[in-house]
Amino acid sequence: MKVAVLTNNEVSRPLIDWLRETGEDVEVISEKIDLHMLERIQPDLIVSYSYRYIIGEDVISAMNGGIINLHISYLPWNKGADPNIWSFLENTPKGVTIHKIDEGLDTGEILVQEELVFNEAEETLASSYEKLHEAMLDMFRANWKYLREKRIIPARQKKGGSCHKSADLDKYRHIIAEHGYTIPVKEFKRLCAEIK
């Protein structure tokens, strides 16, 4: 099976390596995918994981349901950018979701998801981020056979939830710049609350 993995982040490396170990023909794409690239690669499935570009409607249509996204949030909560951070700032559910890609931003039908619970007194932004990606890899591996054969019945996302753009985090970025991602979640939330 030809699998195109769209990514701009080294966090996807273990997943890519695992797919190759299982014998899949993997093409890694870090630039914006378009129809010309699709024609050249001819993937059976596209896996988007920590990919910075919005996938065009023409590519979505051409793949006819054959694009899935790995998102480190418990959808419909925290669609878009920085889902881990927003789940703490807004006290929303945390977790990982594999969903089909449609024309919206992280709005596609859910294939698999898992809710996670973090102890904010013990976690840092970095450790929670790492744990989300570990959970994603475990969930992907456990469900790969069904994902590749398109045997999972998709479920519509619940109404509501939340969505964020990268710019939404701008008023808090100086805290991360000063303290780093190893700042305890509890301390980060306290400092952010002082800004409001």
N, C-alpha and C positions, 0 to 999 in steps of 0.2 A: 504494500500500500504506500502511495506517495503522500507524505504529510508535510505541509508547509507550516512552519512555526514562525509566527510574526512576533518579534520581540526587540526591545531596545534595552534590555536589562540582564545582567549576568545572573540574576536570581533564577532565570529560566534554564540555566545550564544543566542542572541535575535532571530536569525533565527531558531535555534534548538528548542527553547522554543515555538516559534510560530507554527512550524510544528507539535509539539506534541499537542498543544492546538487545532489544526484543526483535530486531531484524527489520524495523520499518525503514523505508527510504525517506530520509528527512532533509528538507531544504530549509535553511534558516534565512529569514528575510528581516532586515532591519530598516530598510527604506520604505517609503509609502508604496503599497501594492496597487497596481493598476491592471487593466485588462491585458495589456501587452505582456506583462510579467506572468499573469495567470495563464495566458496562451503558451508561453515558453515553458513554464513549470508543469502545468496540467496536474495540479494536486487532486487527490481524491477527497482530502479533508484539509481544512485550514484551522490551525489552533493559534489563537491570539492570546499572548501571555505577557503582560507588562509591555504593551505596545503603545507607543505615543500617538500614533496616527488614527484618525477616524477612517474607517473602511468605507469606500464609496458605494453608493447604491448599485452602480453598474456591476461591481465585483460581487456584492451580496446576491444580486439577481442571477449572475452567471454561475455562482456556486450552488444555487438552488437548495438552501438549507444546510450546506456543507461547511459552515464556519461556526466554530465554537469559541467562546471567550472564557478565560480563567480569571476570575475577579476576587480579590481578597476582601470581600464584604459579604454580609448576609443579606442579599438582595430581597426586597427592594430598597433596603437601607444602604446609604452611602454609595450611590452610583457615582461614576466620574472619578475625580482626582482625590488622592490622599485618603482613601477609605479607612485605613487603620486609625489615623489621627482623629478623623471626624467621629468615628464610633466612640472614642473616649470623650471628646469635647461635648458631644450631644447625648451621651449616655444611651446610645442605640445598640441594637443587637450586633454582635461581632461574629464573624465566621468566614467561610469560603463558599464560592458558588461557581459552578460551571453552567454556562447558559448559551443558548443559540444567539447568534448576532442578527439583529434586525436593523432598521434604519435609525432607531433611537440610540441614546447613550446608555448602555448597560440595561436595556429594557426588554431584551429578548426572553423567550420562554426558558424556564429553568429545567435543566437536565438532572443535576445533582447539587446538593448543598449540605453543609454541616455547620451547625452553630457551635461557637467556642466561647468559653468563659475564662476571663483573665482576672487575676488578683492585682488590682491597680497599685497596691502597696508594694508588691514585689516586682512587677514588670516595668521595663523601660520601653520607650518607643521602639528601640532597636530589637529588643528581645521579643516583643509582641509581634512585630513585623516578621521576624524569622520564624516564629511559631506558626503564623498564618501561612507562610509559604511551605513549611514542612507539612502542615495539614493538607494544603492544596496538592502537593506531590503525592502524598499517601492516598488521598481521595481519587486523584487522577489514575494512579496505578491500579487501584482496586476496581475502578469502573472502565478502564481502557477497552476491554473486550467489548463491552456494550456500547461505548461511545463510538468506536471505530466501525461497528456493524450497524450503528444507528438503531439500536434496539431499546433505547430508553424513551419512554413516552414523555414528551415535554409537558410542563405545567405552566400555565400563565402566572406571571408575577402578581402578587397581591397588590391592591391599590395602595397608594400612599408611599411611604418611604422618604428618602431624601436624596439629593444630588448636589455635587459640589464641583466647581471649576478650580483650577490650580490657583487662580488669583484670590479665591476666597480665603486662602490660608495666609495671604500676605501680611496681615496685621499681627500674626504670631511668629512669622519666620525669624525675627530677630532673637526670639527665645531659643529656637533650635540652633541658630548661628552661634549664640553665646554659650549654650550648654551642651550642644551635640545631641545626637539621637539616643545617647545612653542616659539621658535625663529620665528619672523615674516618672511614670505616667502621672502619679498623684501630684508631684511637684510641677510638672508641665501644666496640668489642669489648674492648679492654684495660681500660677503665674499668668495664665491666659485669662482667668476670671478677673484678675486685677485690671486688665486692659479694658474690659467692657465698661 
